[in-house]
Amino acid sequence: MKPANLPTIGRWIMLAFVAWLGTVAAAAAADVDSGAAAFERFTFLAGRWTGGEGEATYAMELAVIAGGKTVVAREFPGTDHEMTTLYYLRDGELVGQHYCMLGNQPRYRHQPTADASEVRFVFDGGDNLDPARDAHAHEGYLRLRADGTLESTWSFWKDGGESGTESFVMRRVD
């Protein structure tokens, strides 16, 4: 090997290294929001959360059940409009089934996002509802904010389109 070729070889080695780093970084970023990684982040939210004031008071309890394989979320626990959502991994994808006070059961699947503080869900069908007609919670997210509060934001659909959005900010009470 001639000394004149070293800079060229060095550049090729550097390019190969940079390409490898990009591949590793992309794989790591993809893993951060895989279904399993999102479920793992979701389990850390287990506990009781409350927020709001007066008529707009909101409460949610999150518990890890079934040997760590399911997260159950109870919204408005102990009230006449209590609702439950079960979140679990199905073939490596985080999914949820909501049991609504409206009598329908929308299903959700995790939508990957670059924000590691957020677990986002999109509508994936449901039971006892016609999404072109019936009111239902359509998509939303839970986000653990820097100040330790939990934001829950969901869009609601009726007659085939968005009819409103509700957002609650809660603090962990235990």
Backbone as CSV, one residue per row, in Angstrom:
resi,resn,N_x,N_y,N_z,CA_x,CA_y,CA_z,C_x,C_y,C_z
1,MET,0.855,-1.169,0.000,0.000,0.000,0.000,0.901,1.231,0.000
2,LYS,0.605,2.145,-0.879,1.384,3.379,-0.973,0.878,4.390,0.055
3,PRO,1.781,5.187,0.596,1.357,6.220,1.544,0.314,7.160,0.958
4,ALA,0.330,7.398,-0.357,-0.635,8.316,-0.976,-2.053,7.781,-0.884
5,ASN,-2.226,6.455,-0.738,-3.561,5.855,-0.673,-4.176,5.901,0.717
6,LEU,-3.382,6.164,1.746,-3.897,6.151,3.113,-5.042,7.144,3.338
7,PRO,-4.931,8.372,2.852,-6.067,9.273,3.073,-7.351,8.750,2.429
8,THR,-7.277,8.159,1.251,-8.462,7.622,0.586,-9.028,6.457,1.385
9,ILE,-8.184,5.555,1.825,-8.629,4.422,2.632,-9.217,4.926,3.944
10,GLY,-8.556,5.899,4.546,-9.057,6.479,5.787,-10.441,7.085,5.606
11,ARG,-10.649,7.740,4.460,-11.973,8.320,4.193,-13.024,7.228,4.042
12,TRP,-12.667,6.117,3.377,-13.615,5.021,3.202,-13.964,4.388,4.551
13,ILE,-12.932,4.232,5.385,-13.190,3.678,6.710,-14.101,4.614,7.496
14,MET,-13.826,5.912,7.426,-14.653,6.888,8.130,-16.083,6.873,7.600
15,LEU,-16.269,6.806,6.282,-17.609,6.750,5.703,-18.344,5.493,6.146
16,ALA,-17.639,4.367,6.163,-18.260,3.119,6.604,-18.678,3.225,8.067
17,PHE,-17.826,3.836,8.892,-18.135,4.001,10.310,-19.356,4.906,10.499
18,VAL,-19.411,5.998,9.773,-20.545,6.921,9.871,-21.828,6.230,9.411
19,ALA,-21.764,5.450,8.346,-22.934,4.715,7.867,-23.408,3.716,8.922
20,TRP,-22.453,3.023,9.562,-22.805,2.067,10.612,-23.456,2.786,11.790
21,LEU,-22.901,3.931,12.190,-23.482,4.704,13.288,-24.911,5.122,12.963
22,GLY,-25.148,5.547,11.727,-26.498,5.933,11.314,-27.467,4.772,11.404
23,THR,-27.014,3.581,11.024,-27.851,2.387,11.101,-28.162,2.042,12.545
24,VAL,-27.147,2.098,13.402,-27.343,1.811,14.823,-28.295,2.832,15.441
25,ALA,-28.103,4.095,15.123,-28.972,5.145,15.675,-30.409,4.959,15.212
26,ALA,-30.607,4.620,13.939,-31.961,4.405,13.423,-32.611,3.209,14.108
27,ALA,-31.837,2.135,14.293,-32.374,0.954,14.975,-32.735,1.283,16.417
28,ALA,-31.886,2.050,17.084,-32.165,2.429,18.471,-33.406,3.305,18.546
29,ALA,-33.534,4.241,17.608,-34.711,5.115,17.596,-35.969,4.314,17.339
30,ALA,-35.898,3.335,16.441,-37.060,2.499,16.156,-37.441,1.690,17.385
31,ASP,-36.442,1.187,18.131,-36.714,0.385,19.306,-37.315,1.220,20.426
32,VAL,-36.952,2.505,20.526,-37.490,3.373,21.563,-39.006,3.411,21.488
33,ASP,-39.582,3.355,20.309,-41.026,3.414,20.192,-41.620,2.153,19.575
34,SER,-40.960,1.024,19.763,-41.580,-0.235,19.373,-42.752,-0.471,20.321
35,GLY,-43.610,-1.405,19.969,-44.734,-1.709,20.849,-44.285,-2.117,22.236
36,ALA,-43.230,-2.947,22.306,-42.735,-3.410,23.605,-42.163,-2.257,24.423
37,ALA,-41.411,-1.372,23.773,-40.827,-0.228,24.492,-41.920,0.717,24.981
38,ALA,-42.934,0.951,24.145,-44.043,1.815,24.553,-44.814,1.188,25.710
39,PHE,-45.027,-0.136,25.656,-45.719,-0.815,26.754,-44.915,-0.688,28.045
40,GLU,-43.602,-0.855,27.951,-42.743,-0.733,29.121,-42.862,0.659,29.737
41,ARG,-42.849,1.708,28.893,-43.026,3.080,29.400,-44.400,3.244,30.044
42,PHE,-45.387,2.617,29.431,-46.760,2.709,29.906,-46.898,2.117,31.306
43,THR,-46.192,1.019,31.593,-46.308,0.377,32.901,-45.797,1.283,34.020
44,PHE,-44.867,2.186,33.718,-44.339,3.089,34.733,-45.364,4.128,35.176
45,LEU,-46.473,4.243,34.466,-47.515,5.198,34.839,-48.476,4.629,35.875
46,ALA,-48.289,3.369,36.267,-49.199,2.727,37.225,-49.335,3.588,38.482
47,GLY,-50.575,3.764,38.908,-50.867,4.554,40.099,-52.181,5.287,39.941
48,ARG,-52.501,6.108,40.907,-53.717,6.926,40.865,-53.347,8.335,40.455
49,TRP,-54.114,8.896,39.533,-53.874,10.233,39.004,-55.171,11.034,39.102
50,THR,-55.087,12.305,39.488,-56.261,13.179,39.528,-55.893,14.560,39.006
51,GLY,-56.915,15.255,38.543,-56.706,16.610,38.051,-58.019,17.326,37.876
52,GLY,-57.932,18.594,37.539,-59.113,19.405,37.316,-59.712,19.935,38.604
53,GLU,-60.818,20.649,38.442,-61.504,21.247,39.583,-63.005,21.194,39.359
54,GLY,-63.756,21.120,40.446,-65.217,21.176,40.384,-65.803,20.143,39.460
55,GLU,-66.651,20.601,38.543,-67.313,19.713,37.593,-66.338,19.050,36.625
56,ALA,-65.184,19.674,36.432,-64.206,19.157,35.469,-63.151,18.264,36.126
57,THR,-63.445,17.726,37.323,-62.496,16.840,37.994,-62.372,15.543,37.220
58,TYR,-61.133,15.091,37.083,-60.846,13.868,36.339,-59.979,12.975,37.205
59,ALA,-60.244,11.684,37.177,-59.412,10.733,37.910,-59.178,9.514,37.032
60,MET,-58.002,8.951,37.168,-57.660,7.737,36.432,-56.759,6.876,37.305
61,GLU,-57.027,5.591,37.292,-56.175,4.628,37.975,-55.580,3.703,36.920
62,LEU,-54.274,3.549,36.964,-53.578,2.637,36.057,-52.943,1.536,36.889
63,ALA,-53.159,0.288,36.508,-52.592,-0.840,37.237,-52.049,-1.854,36.243
64,VAL,-50.934,-2.454,36.601,-50.349,-3.529,35.796,-50.897,-4.833,36.359
65,ILE,-51.532,-5.639,35.493,-52.168,-6.881,35.924,-51.705,-8.034,35.034
66,ALA,-52.235,-9.204,35.304,-51.991,-10.399,34.493,-50.502,-10.703,34.348
67,GLY,-49.802,-10.688,35.479,-48.381,-11.023,35.468,-47.525,-10.044,34.693
68,GLY,-47.966,-8.762,34.653,-47.196,-7.742,33.953,-47.478,-7.669,32.467
69,LYS,-48.489,-8.378,31.993,-48.779,-8.440,30.555,-49.878,-7.492,30.106
70,THR,-50.568,-6.837,31.055,-51.694,-5.963,30.722,-51.690,-4.754,31.651
71,VAL,-52.034,-3.601,31.099,-52.269,-2.406,31.903,-53.760,-2.108,31.816
72,VAL,-54.392,-1.962,32.970,-55.799,-1.596,32.998,-55.888,-0.147,33.455
73,ALA,-56.638,0.647,32.699,-56.867,2.054,33.028,-58.340,2.211,33.374
74,ARG,-58.612,2.705,34.571,-59.978,2.994,34.994,-60.129,4.504,35.065
75,GLU,-61.013,5.028,34.234,-61.294,6.465,34.241,-62.556,6.716,35.051
76,PHE,-62.560,7.788,35.814,-63.683,8.143,36.683,-64.067,6.972,37.588
77,PRO,-63.088,6.337,38.263,-63.402,5.156,39.078,-64.396,5.486,40.186
78,GLY,-65.333,4.545,40.387,-66.318,4.691,41.451,-67.478,5.604,41.123
79,THR,-67.548,6.106,39.876,-68.656,6.980,39.484,-69.596,6.228,38.555
80,ASP,-70.735,6.846,38.246,-71.681,6.192,37.340,-71.216,6.237,35.883
81,HIS,-70.145,6.961,35.598,-69.612,6.961,34.231,-68.172,6.418,34.180
82,GLU,-67.905,5.452,35.086,-66.607,4.781,35.072,-66.428,4.023,33.754
83,MET,-65.212,4.090,33.227,-64.862,3.383,31.992,-63.529,2.673,32.202
84,THR,-63.297,1.633,31.426,-62.077,0.845,31.555,-61.455,0.625,30.185
85,THR,-60.135,0.693,30.136,-59.398,0.362,28.916,-58.307,-0.622,29.293
86,LEU,-58.196,-1.693,28.514,-57.138,-2.680,28.694,-56.104,-2.483,27.598
87,TYR,-54.830,-2.378,27.984,-53.719,-2.218,27.051,-52.806,-3.432,27.175
88,TYR,-52.383,-3.980,26.039,-51.549,-5.172,26.050,-50.808,-5.282,24.721
89,LEU,-49.863,-6.209,24.660,-49.132,-6.454,23.416,-49.816,-7.571,22.640
90,ARG,-50.070,-7.320,21.363,-50.611,-8.328,20.459,-49.604,-8.473,19.334
91,ASP,-48.941,-9.606,19.269,-47.907,-9.846,18.261,-46.872,-8.727,18.238
92,GLY,-46.482,-8.263,19.423,-45.447,-7.240,19.545,-45.933,-5.814,19.368
93,GLU,-47.218,-5.624,19.088,-47.779,-4.285,18.904,-48.648,-3.931,20.114
94,LEU,-48.461,-2.735,20.659,-49.275,-2.269,21.777,-50.664,-1.910,21.255
95,VAL,-51.683,-2.510,21.862,-53.069,-2.260,21.475,-53.903,-2.009,22.724
96,GLY,-55.092,-1.481,22.523,-55.993,-1.233,23.637,-57.434,-1.470,23.236
97,GLN,-58.245,-1.850,24.196,-59.686,-1.992,23.996,-60.365,-1.201,25.095
98,HIS,-61.176,-0.222,24.704,-61.848,0.689,25.634,-63.286,0.228,25.837
99,TYR,-63.697,0.167,27.088,-65.073,-0.198,27.430,-65.750,1.079,27.918
100,CYS,-66.516,1.685,27.010,-67.034,3.036,27.181,-68.409,3.061,27.840
101,MET,-68.673,4.150,28.554,-69.986,4.342,29.160,-71.080,4.495,28.101
102,LEU,-70.690,4.752,26.850,-71.664,4.848,25.760,-72.127,3.471,25.290
103,GLY,-71.496,2.412,25.808,-71.891,1.056,25.437,-71.133,0.513,24.230
104,ASN,-70.131,1.250,23.755,-69.328,0.740,22.644,-67.931,0.381,23.150
105,GLN,-67.170,-0.310,22.309,-65.840,-0.758,22.694,-64.842,-0.487,21.571
106,PRO,-64.392,0.773,21.417,-63.395,1.058,20.392,-62.065,0.375,20.713
107,ARG,-61.367,-0.020,19.646,-60.031,-0.603,19.773,-59.012,0.404,19.264
108,TYR,-57.818,0.345,19.843,-56.735,1.254,19.460,-55.459,0.471,19.231
109,ARG,-54.609,1.025,18.403,-53.265,0.477,18.239,-52.285,1.615,18.420
110,HIS,-51.134,1.267,18.933,-50.076,2.235,19.202,-49.573,2.832,17.899
111,GLN,-49.389,4.134,17.896,-48.797,4.830,16.756,-47.433,5.353,17.199
112,PRO,-46.362,4.813,16.611,-45.023,5.263,17.013,-44.851,6.772,16.857
113,THR,-44.089,7.338,17.764,-43.795,8.760,17.753,-42.358,8.961,18.222
114,ALA,-41.753,10.045,17.818,-40.374,10.335,18.212,-40.285,10.832,19.650
115,ASP,-41.414,11.182,20.253,-41.450,11.716,21.609,-41.535,10.563,22.617
116,ALA,-40.437,10.267,23.301,-40.396,9.147,24.244,-41.278,9.374,25.466
117,SER,-41.749,10.595,25.694,-42.611,10.862,26.850,-44.081,10.603,26.517
118,GLU,-44.363,10.214,25.299,-45.744,10.092,24.830,-46.028,8.680,24.340
119,VAL,-47.214,8.183,24.661,-47.717,6.937,24.089,-49.001,7.309,23.359
120,ARG,-48.975,7.177,22.032,-50.074,7.633,21.177,-50.844,6.437,20.618
121,PHE,-52.167,6.602,20.508,-53.033,5.543,19.997,-53.929,6.078,18.887
122,VAL,-54.186,5.230,17.886,-55.105,5.564,16.802,-56.217,4.516,16.768
123,PHE,-57.350,4.905,16.251,-58.527,4.048,16.149,-58.225,2.836,15.271
124,ASP,-58.705,1.672,15.715,-58.462,0.430,14.974,-59.710,-0.447,14.978
125,GLY,-60.859,0.180,14.771,-62.110,-0.575,14.752,-62.751,-0.607,16.127
126,GLY,-63.735,-1.470,16.267,-64.391,-1.579,17.558,-65.635,-2.430,17.482
127,ASP,-66.244,-2.607,18.613,-67.462,-3.392,18.723,-68.598,-2.490,19.161
128,ASN,-69.798,-2.832,18.707,-71.012,-2.098,19.060,-70.951,-0.631,18.655
129,LEU,-70.279,-0.353,17.520,-70.270,1.019,17.019,-70.041,1.028,15.512
130,ASP,-70.626,2.019,14.888,-70.405,2.307,13.476,-69.654,3.635,13.451
131,PRO,-68.339,3.603,13.134,-67.550,4.840,13.216,-68.035,5.942,12.274
132,ALA,-68.802,5.586,11.262,-69.337,6.604,10.359,-70.539,7.317,10.963
133,ARG,-71.057,6.783,12.068,-72.258,7.360,12.664,-72.146,7.601,14.167
134,ASP,-71.644,6.628,14.902,-71.714,6.639,16.356,-70.602,7.459,17.013
135,ALA,-70.952,8.072,18.131,-69.970,8.814,18.929,-69.011,7.822,19.580
136,HIS,-67.721,8.169,19.570,-66.716,7.314,20.210,-65.406,8.082,20.372
137,ALA,-64.594,7.640,21.335,-63.239,8.166,21.483,-62.418,7.567,20.349
138,HIS,-61.828,8.419,19.517,-61.234,7.954,18.266,-59.714,7.779,18.329
139,GLU,-59.013,8.711,18.913,-57.558,8.602,19.026,-57.080,9.536,20.116
140,GLY,-55.884,9.265,20.613,-55.376,10.124,21.668,-54.002,9.707,22.134
141,TYR,-53.590,10.336,23.209,-52.272,10.019,23.751,-52.232,10.288,25.247
142,LEU,-51.273,9.638,25.877,-50.892,9.925,27.254,-49.464,10.416,27.199
143,ARG,-49.195,11.529,27.867,-47.846,12.118,27.839,-47.431,12.456,29.266
144,LEU,-46.278,11.915,29.679,-45.704,12.270,30.967,-44.890,13.525,30.760
145,ARG,-45.334,14.612,31.379,-44.696,15.917,31.168,-43.487,16.086,32.094
146,ALA,-42.622,17.023,31.747,-41.373,17.255,32.488,-41.625,17.573,33.959
147,ASP,-42.775,18.175,34.270,-43.069,18.523,35.664,-43.681,17.359,36.448
148,GLY,-43.746,16.165,35.826,-44.270,14.981,36.496,-45.765,14.801,36.364
149,THR,-46.446,15.721,35.694,-47.884,15.563,35.484,-48.123,14.679,34.262
150,LEU,-49.309,14.112,34.204,-49.706,13.242,33.109,-50.808,13.931,32.323
151,GLU,-50.593,14.078,31.040,-51.597,14.672,30.151,-52.287,13.554,29.375
152,SER,-53.601,13.548,29.398,-54.405,12.591,28.637,-55.271,13.394,27.678
153,THR,-55.040,13.228,26.390,-55.778,13.987,25.376,-56.387,13.015,24.368
154,TRP,-57.683,13.153,24.123,-58.393,12.255,23.205,-59.338,13.067,22.320
155,SER,-59.397,12.667,21.055,-60.370,13.279,20.136,-61.575,12.355,20.047
156,PHE,-62.726,12.975,19.917,-63.978,12.239,19.839,-64.603,12.459,18.474
157,TRP,-65.187,11.396,17.954,-65.805,11.446,16.631,-67.283,11.120,16.728
158,LYS,-68.030,11.730,15.825,-69.447,11.432,15.643,-69.785,11.750,14.195
159,ASP,-70.646,10.970,13.601,-71.064,11.152,12.213,-69.861,11.175,11.263
160,GLY,-68.857,10.346,11.546,-67.722,10.172,10.645,-66.627,11.227,10.728
161,GLY,-66.724,12.159,11.666,-65.701,13.199,11.767,-65.484,13.638,13.205
162,GLU,-64.420,14.382,13.400,-64.089,14.825,14.745,-65.163,15.765,15.277
163,SER,-65.591,15.509,16.508,-66.624,16.344,17.125,-66.099,17.094,18.345
164,GLY,-64.866,16.837,18.739,-64.294,17.544,19.878,-63.070,16.842,20.418
165,THR,-62.392,17.529,21.309,-61.192,16.986,21.958,-61.270,17.307,23.439
166,GLU,-60.869,16.352,24.260,-60.780,16.586,25.699,-59.363,16.314,26.144
167,SER,-58.861,17.167,27.000,-57.520,17.019,27.525,-57.558,17.238,29.031
168,PHE,-56.922,16.336,29.756,-56.851,16.440,31.214,-55.377,16.382,31.618
169,VAL,-55.012,17.198,32.577,-53.679,17.147,33.158,-53.840,16.709,34.599
170,MET,-53.116,15.659,34.967,-53.291,15.048,36.282,-51.948,14.926,37.007
171,ARG,-52.050,14.856,38.319,-50.887,14.590,39.174,-51.070,13.228,39.824
172,ARG,-49.953,12.532,40.007,-49.991,11.235,40.680,-50.292,11.468,42.163
173,VAL,-51.269,10.720,42.694,-51.606,10.836,44.108,-51.101,9.634,44.888
174,ASP,-50.717,8.579,44.244,-50.000,7.456,44.870,-49.519,6.481,43.822
